[in-house]
Amino acid sequence: MIADAAADERPVTVLRDSVETSWPIRVIEGRYPELTLTLTGDGRTWNAVGTSVFAALMDLREQLEAERIQLCCNGARRNAWSSGMQQDMGRGHSVYLLEENQSGEPTEVRTLDPAPGDQVVTVLEQRTWYADWLAQRTGGRRK
């Protein structure tokens, strides 16, 4: 960690084989644009680097999915997505909860705040849902 990095640590609920437990997750914000997420549990440590909390979380979740571990946080919900502005200006600390056939502004929540275990999905499921949501909003054109 570089000398001028700021760190924030909090507990996150983890699902492993349908069993819930709590592990510490740490956000380390170094010199822009460097940001690292560190998760520690069961005597192991996982790290993911990105330009935003949301981007690093996606990478971290992909590492964990290989071991059948899911994080129960807002950023892992099927309908959660961080806009470009949220990622650039707010470092991805917040995400929108998108809804089908939505009008008006979506609900904004903190990326690492708790989410119910039955609302979190794999990264692939989340990306697919977002692509479908976006296609619906753009008249069926998938990007």
N, C-alpha and C positions, 0 to 999 in steps of 0.2 A: 504494500500500500504506500502511495506517495505521501509525503509529509503534509500536504495541504488538503488531503482527502477528508470528506465528512462522512460519517457512518451513522446508520440508523438500524437498530436491531429490534425485532418484534417476534412473537410466536406466530406460527402458521399451523393450521390443522392439516395433517397429512393423512391420506388414505392409502393403506397398503393391504392388499387382499381383503378389502372391506372392513379393516380394523382402523379406527381413528386414533391418532396420537398427535402430540404437538411437538414441533421442532423449531429451533430459532432460525429465522432468515434475516440476513443482513444486507442492507443496501449501502454500498460504498461508492460515493460520488467523488471521483478524482477530477483532474483537469478536464474541462469540457473537450470532447464529448464522452470521455471514458466513464463508464459506470459498471460496477460489478455486483452481482447478486451471489451471495454465499449461503448455502443451506447446509446445516449440520444435523445429523441424526444417525442413530445406530452405529456410532463410532466411525462414520464416514463424513466426507465433506464434498459437496458439489459446487462448482463455480460456473457462472455464465457472465460473459461480458457483452455489453451492448451500448447503444447510444441513448437508450431510455429504459426505464424499469420494465415497461411492457415488452420491448424487444428482447431484453435479457431474460425476462420471465418465460417467453416462448421457447428460447433456447434451453433454459433450465428444465422446463417441463418435458421437452423432448428427451433430454438425458434421463430424467426420472421415469418416463413412460417405458423405457427399455427394461426397467426393473419393476414394473407394475406399481409405481408410486404416483399418486395424484396430489396436487396441492389444492386445498379448499379455500381459494381466494377469488375475489371478484374478477381478476384478470384471466381466470381459467374458466369462466362461465361460457356456455355456448354462444350467447348473444353479446359478449363483451368485446369491444374493439376500441383501440386508442387512435384517435385521429392524428393526422400529421401535425396539427397545431398542438395537440396535447403532448405529443412526443417531443416536438422541437422546443416549445416554450415552457412546458411543465415537466419535461424529462420523463413523460409517461407514467407519472405518479397517479394519474386518473384515467379512467376508461368510460366510455358510454355503454349503457345497456340498451341495445337496439331492439326494436320490436317490429314484427311484420306489419305491413300496412300502417306504419307509424306516420303521424302528422305532428308537426311541432318539434320542439327540442327534446332529445332523448335524456333520460336520467343519467347524471354523471356521478360516479362513485370512485373511491380510492382503490387503486389496482390491487394492493396487497391486503385490503380489509377482508374479513371472513366472508365466505359464501357457503351456502348449504352444499353438502357433499353430493346430493342428487342433482345439482345444477352445474357441476363441473364436468368437462369433457376432455378428450384428447386434443392436442394441437391441430391434428388433421380435421377432426370434426368441427372445431371452431373456425378454421380457415374456410372450410367448405360452406358452413352456415353463413359466414360473412360474404363469401363470393355470391351465394344465392340471394342473400339480402340485397347486395349491391345490384345484382342483375335485375331484381324486381323493381328497384328504384330507378334504374336506367332503361326500363322498357325491354328487359330480357337480354341485354347485351352483357355477357360475362367478360370481365377484364382479366 
